[in-house]
Amino acid sequence: MLFLLFNCGKAIAQLTVQAKQIESSCKLIDKDSSLQKKVYEQEEFMDHVTDNGASLTVYYKNGTVYRITEWVGLSSYVVIMDYYFLSGKLVYVRDEELVYERNAVTGETTGKFSKDDRFLGKYFFKNDKLFDEVSLGHNRFEDDEKHNAEKEFLASSKKYLALFKKS
């Protein structure tokens, strides 16, 4: 029993190390100024149009995609998802939702983002399987059987890679 507990603890520690290694690799991708960009407008990659626009930016070099950033503007919040790829495989998704502050009297948005009401999720993949995730705040994957982070991020990333390859 002690042997089993030791090995489980060791496996959990390895996942944390592996996730940190992936995050470090992704920071290098962010700093790579030699990457080219291709930007798609919302009509080119979305089934519906949002009220505050959307864009998809693919960062690539020599035909190889390293990062895809999806920016979606809605009336009450903005969603930014960064998909990172190593050796052509999805390894990391950074999902951020920023909620606009509202005027207490009018209920209108102020144009500034709330410091308290936001979400940040980090999702780590290996061989098309989600192996670790860390989040701050609340989002659509929480307590909702309709949404599955692994399936949704894999499907979106494959759809966006196919769009890029087609163009």
LINMO-V492284 format. One record per backbone hydrogen bond with DSSP energy under -0.5 kcal/mol. NH is the residue of the N-H (numbers start at 0). CO is the residue of the C=O. E is the energy in kcal/mol with one decimal. If there is no record, write none. Layout:
NH&CO&E, NH&CO&E
//
This chain:
4&0&-2.3, 5&1&-2.3, 6&2&-2.3, 7&3&-2.3, 8&4&-2.3, 9&5&-2.1, 10&6&-2.1, 11&7&-2.2, 12&8&-2.1, 13&9&-2.0, 14&10&-1.9, 15&11&-1.8, 16&12&-2.1, 17&13&-3.1, 18&14&-2.8, 19&15&-2.1, 20&16&-2.2, 21&17&-2.2, 22&18&-2.5, 23&19&-2.2, 24&20&-2.2, 25&21&-2.2, 26&22&-1.8, 27&23&-1.5, 28&24&-1.6, 29&25&-2.2, 30&26&-1.4, 31&27&-0.7, 31&28&-1.0, 32&30&-1.0, 34&31&-1.1, 35&59&-3.4, 37&57&-1.9, 39&55&-3.0, 41&53&-1.1, 43&40&-2.0, 44&40&-0.6, 44&41&-0.9, 45&41&-2.4, 51&72&-1.9, 52&49&-0.9, 54&70&-2.5, 55&39&-2.2, 56&68&-2.8, 57&37&-3.0, 57&55&-0.5, 58&56&-0.5, 58&66&-3.3, 59&35&-2.3, 59&57&-0.5, 60&63&-2.2, 63&60&-2.2, 64&62&-0.5, 65&58&-2.7, 66&58&-1.6, 67&82&-2.3, 68&56&-2.9, 69&67&-0.5, 69&80&-3.0, 70&54&-2.9, 70&68&-0.5, 71&78&-2.8, 72&52&-3.2, 73&71&-0.6, 73&76&-2.5, 77&97&-2.5, 78&71&-2.7, 79&95&-2.9, 80&69&-2.7, 81&93&-2.6, 82&67&-3.2, 82&80&-0.6, 83&91&-2.9, 84&65&-2.3, 85&88&-2.2, 88&85&-1.9, 90&83&-2.7, 91&83&-1.2, 92&122&-2.2, 93&81&-2.4, 94&92&-0.6, 94&120&-2.8, 95&79&-2.8, 95&93&-0.5, 96&118&-2.4, 97&77&-2.8, 98&96&-0.5, 98&116&-1.1, 99&75&-2.6, 100&111&-3.1, 102&107&-3.3, 106&102&-2.2, 109&100&-2.2, 113&98&-3.4, 117&115&-1.1, 118&96&-2.3, 119&135&-2.1, 120&94&-3.1, 121&133&-3.0, 122&92&-2.6, 123&131&-3.0, 124&90&-2.4, 125&128&-2.3, 128&125&-0.9, 130&123&-2.8, 130&128&-0.5, 131&123&-1.3, 133&121&-2.3, 135&119&-2.5, 141&138&-1.3, 143&140&-0.6, 146&143&-1.0, 151&147&-2.9, 152&148&-2.6, 153&149&-2.1, 154&150&-2.4, 155&151&-2.5, 156&152&-2.5, 157&153&-2.1, 158&154&-2.3, 159&155&-2.6, 160&156&-2.3, 161&157&-2.2, 162&158&-2.0, 163&159&-2.1, 164&160&-2.4, 165&161&-1.9, 166&162&-1.2
//
